[in-house]
Amino acid sequence: MNEKKSKFTDCPITRTAEVLGGKWSLPIIFALMKETSRFKELERKIEGINTRMLVKELKQLEENGIVLRKVYAEVPPKVEYSLTEKGKALKSVLVEMKNWGNQFLTV
């Protein structure tokens, strides 16, 4: 089966949006820029996210190579989330988005 690619597939903006497309992806990445966190810590840091969405978004970010999930062999299990190098490379983009929001989206 030979499927044609979408004309947008080669567009870097579209590919980036596909990787970071979830509503909660950017807030998760922003929270992890500051420090490695456990699941419940992330849940507390990200206002408005529910457990199900956090699980879903973390899994997607991990699959896309943005977030690293590290499981420690202890009882009870300890799991920490951090950014990969690919995820850390988004820092300047998120800082600029934050600056733009502060400048143009004041409440």
Kinemage of the C-alpha trace (Angstrom):
@kinemage 1
@onewidth
@group {chain A} dominant
@subgroup {mainchain}
@vectorlist {calphas} color= white
{ca met a 1} P 0.000 0.000 0.000
{ca asn a 2} L 1.563 3.241 -1.154
{ca glu a 3} L 0.110 6.206 0.735
{ca lys a 4} L 0.796 9.746 -0.383
{ca lys a 5} L 2.211 12.066 2.231
{ca ser a 6} L 0.314 15.204 3.087
{ca lys a 7} L 1.791 18.311 1.502
{ca phe a 8} L 2.317 19.611 5.046
{ca thr a 9} L 4.356 16.621 6.205
{ca asp a 10} L 7.619 18.281 5.211
{ca cys a 11} L 6.703 21.547 6.926
{ca pro a 12} L 8.773 21.933 10.121
{ca ile a 13} L 6.048 23.970 11.813
{ca thr a 14} L 3.459 21.253 11.195
{ca arg a 15} L 5.815 18.518 12.392
{ca thr a 16} L 6.589 20.537 15.537
{ca ala a 17} L 2.874 21.067 16.172
{ca glu a 18} L 2.307 17.314 15.833
{ca val a 19} L 4.989 16.605 18.461
{ca leu a 20} L 3.818 19.350 20.834
{ca gly a 21} L 0.162 19.309 19.816
{ca gly a 22} L -1.491 18.328 23.069
{ca lys a 23} L -3.166 21.106 25.060
{ca trp a 24} L -1.041 20.294 28.092
{ca ser a 25} L 2.290 19.550 26.387
{ca leu a 26} L 3.757 23.027 26.683
{ca pro a 27} L 2.788 23.538 30.357
{ca ile a 28} L 4.334 20.128 31.163
{ca ile a 29} L 7.545 20.998 29.340
{ca phe a 30} L 7.645 24.402 31.021
{ca ala a 31} L 7.235 22.795 34.460
{ca leu a 32} L 10.013 20.304 33.728
{ca met a 33} L 12.378 23.059 32.556
{ca lys a 34} L 12.721 24.119 36.164
{ca glu a 35} L 13.373 20.700 37.704
{ca thr a 36} L 12.900 16.956 37.506
{ca ser a 37} L 9.541 16.071 39.043
{ca arg a 38} L 7.495 13.157 40.215
{ca phe a 39} L 3.981 12.631 38.860
{ca lys a 40} L 2.067 14.186 41.755
{ca glu a 41} L 4.444 17.165 41.814
{ca leu a 42} L 3.695 17.814 38.156
{ca glu a 43} L -0.009 17.447 38.768
{ca arg a 44} L 0.168 20.111 41.493
{ca lys a 45} L 2.298 22.469 39.372
{ca ile a 46} L 0.019 22.432 36.321
{ca glu a 47} L -3.201 24.207 37.168
{ca gly a 48} L -6.314 22.631 35.662
{ca ile a 49} L -4.841 19.335 34.436
{ca asn a 50} L -6.432 16.082 35.553
{ca thr a 51} L -4.672 12.781 36.219
{ca arg a 52} L -5.863 11.104 33.018
{ca met a 53} L -4.657 13.952 30.808
{ca leu a 54} L -1.295 14.156 32.558
{ca val a 55} L -0.734 10.422 32.008
{ca lys a 56} L -1.720 10.733 28.337
{ca glu a 57} L 0.437 13.791 27.638
{ca leu a 58} L 3.485 12.423 29.478
{ca lys a 59} L 3.239 9.179 27.512
{ca gln a 60} L 3.024 11.107 24.219
{ca leu a 61} L 5.933 13.384 25.134
{ca glu a 62} L 7.989 10.345 26.109
{ca glu a 63} L 7.200 8.642 22.774
{ca asn a 64} L 8.264 11.812 20.948
{ca gly a 65} L 11.588 11.940 22.794
{ca ile a 66} L 10.819 15.141 24.733
{ca val a 67} L 10.396 13.678 28.227
{ca leu a 68} L 12.439 11.018 29.981
{ca arg a 69} L 10.658 8.720 32.443
{ca lys a 70} L 13.004 7.181 34.992
{ca val a 71} L 11.743 4.360 37.213
{ca tyr a 72} L 13.672 3.511 40.362
{ca ala a 73} L 13.631 -0.081 41.602
{ca glu a 74} L 12.294 0.528 45.085
{ca val a 75} L 9.135 -0.153 47.042
{ca pro a 76} L 6.939 1.749 46.546
{ca pro a 77} L 8.106 2.479 42.995
{ca lys a 78} L 9.567 5.926 42.440
{ca val a 79} L 9.141 7.519 38.994
{ca glu a 80} L 10.672 10.823 37.945
{ca tyr a 81} L 10.144 12.850 34.802
{ca ser a 82} L 12.700 15.147 33.216
{ca leu a 83} L 13.416 16.686 29.835
{ca thr a 84} L 15.654 15.011 27.306
{ca glu a 85} L 18.185 17.121 25.397
{ca lys a 86} L 15.554 17.449 22.674
{ca gly a 87} L 13.094 18.735 25.287
{ca lys a 88} L 15.638 21.134 26.821
{ca ala a 89} L 16.189 22.618 23.363
{ca leu a 90} L 12.631 23.993 23.549
{ca lys a 91} L 13.509 26.332 26.421
{ca ser a 92} L 14.143 29.427 24.298
{ca val a 93} L 10.933 28.813 22.331
{ca leu a 94} L 8.835 28.575 25.492
{ca val a 95} L 10.491 31.611 27.060
{ca glu a 96} L 9.667 33.633 23.926
{ca met a 97} L 6.077 32.368 23.969
{ca lys a 98} L 5.807 33.387 27.624
{ca asn a 99} L 7.227 36.840 26.840
{ca trp a 100} L 4.820 37.271 23.926
{ca gly a 101} L 1.883 36.261 26.131
{ca asn a 102} L 2.947 38.675 28.855
{ca gln a 103} L 3.205 41.500 26.316
{ca phe a 104} L 0.055 40.925 24.273
{ca leu a 105} L -2.322 38.857 26.379
{ca thr a 106} L -2.525 40.879 29.567
{ca val a 107} L -5.723 40.345 31.497
